[in-house]
Amino acid sequence: MIYTRPTFGTVFRVNRRFLWAYLWGWLTMSSWPSGTNLAQHFEGPLLWAFYVLSVFCGLICWALVRGNISRIATNLKRDREVAKFNSHGHAPRSDRMANRNDLKSGGLIR
């Protein structure tokens, strides 16, 4: 088995998802009405809509972080399995080509 480490694309995708999680987390914090002056301008159902929006953004952030952690765990598990597999043997080697005497002793030619 040749694979020994995660590819650049895998690392890039995990980091991109962490960046998305960070942006959703920032949106969660910025859309929470009591931390900003939104609570002064809006009342009733519209204010509750900002609370609901903030909670949904937080859930998305949590799901992205959780998915990333599971992807990292999967990559680490695969790396351990590959290292364990590679430790059991050596790299494949090519065999020598059969010559005329080998073919004659094997009964393939006369």
C-alpha positions in Angstrom: 0.0 0.0 0.0 1.4 3.4 -1.0 -0.9 5.7 0.9 0.8 7.0 4.1 -0.6 10.5 4.7 -3.7 12.6 4.0 -3.5 14.3 0.6 -3.4 18.0 0.2 -7.0 18.1 -0.9 -8.1 16.3 2.3 -6.2 18.8 4.5 -7.6 21.7 2.4 -11.2 20.5 2.7 -10.9 20.0 6.5 -9.4 23.5 6.9 -12.1 25.0 4.6 -14.8 23.4 6.7 -13.2 24.8 9.9 -13.2 28.2 8.2 -16.9 27.8 7.4 -17.6 26.8 11.0 -15.8 29.9 12.2 -17.8 32.1 9.9 -21.1 30.5 11.0 -20.0 31.0 14.6 -19.2 34.6 14.0 -22.7 35.0 12.4 -24.2 33.4 15.5 -22.5 35.8 17.8 -23.2 38.9 15.6 -26.9 38.0 15.1 -27.7 37.5 18.8 -29.9 40.5 19.6 -29.0 41.1 23.3 -25.3 41.6 22.5 -26.0 44.3 19.9 -28.3 47.2 19.6 -30.9 45.1 17.6 -32.9 44.7 20.8 -33.4 48.4 21.0 -34.7 48.7 17.4 -36.9 45.6 17.1 -39.6 44.1 19.3 -41.9 41.1 19.4 -41.8 38.5 16.7 -39.0 40.2 14.7 -36.7 40.1 17.8 -37.5 36.4 18.3 -36.7 35.8 14.6 -33.2 37.1 15.3 -32.9 34.7 18.3 -34.0 31.8 16.1 -31.6 32.8 13.3 -28.8 32.9 15.8 -29.7 29.5 17.2 -29.8 28.0 13.7 -26.4 29.5 12.8 -25.0 28.0 16.0 -26.4 24.6 15.1 -24.8 24.8 11.7 -21.5 25.8 13.3 -21.7 22.8 15.7 -22.5 20.4 12.9 -19.6 21.6 10.8 -17.1 21.2 13.7 -18.5 17.8 14.6 -18.2 16.6 11.0 -14.7 17.9 10.8 -13.6 16.1 14.0 -15.1 12.9 12.7 -13.2 13.4 9.3 -10.0 13.9 11.2 -10.6 10.8 13.3 -11.3 8.8 10.2 -8.0 10.0 8.5 -6.0 9.2 11.7 -7.6 5.7 11.9 -6.8 5.1 8.2 -3.2 6.2 8.8 -2.8 3.8 11.7 -4.3 0.9 9.7 -2.0 1.7 6.7 1.1 1.9 9.0 0.1 -1.4 10.6 -0.3 -3.0 7.2 3.0 -1.6 6.0 4.9 -2.9 9.1 4.0 -6.5 8.3 6.0 -6.9 5.1 8.4 -5.4 2.7 7.9 -3.6 -0.6 7.2 -5.9 -3.5 10.2 -7.0 -5.5 10.3 -8.1 -9.1 11.4 -11.7 -9.8 14.1 -12.7 -12.3 13.0 -13.7 -15.8 13.0 -17.4 -16.5 15.8 -18.4 -18.8 16.0 -21.4 -21.2 17.3 -23.8 -18.6 14.5 -23.0 -16.1 11.9 -23.5 -18.9 13.5 -26.8 -19.9 13.7 -28.1 -16.3 10.0 -27.1 -15.8 9.0 -29.1 -18.8 7.7 -26.2 -20.8 10.1 -26.6 -23.7 12.2 -29.6 -25.0 
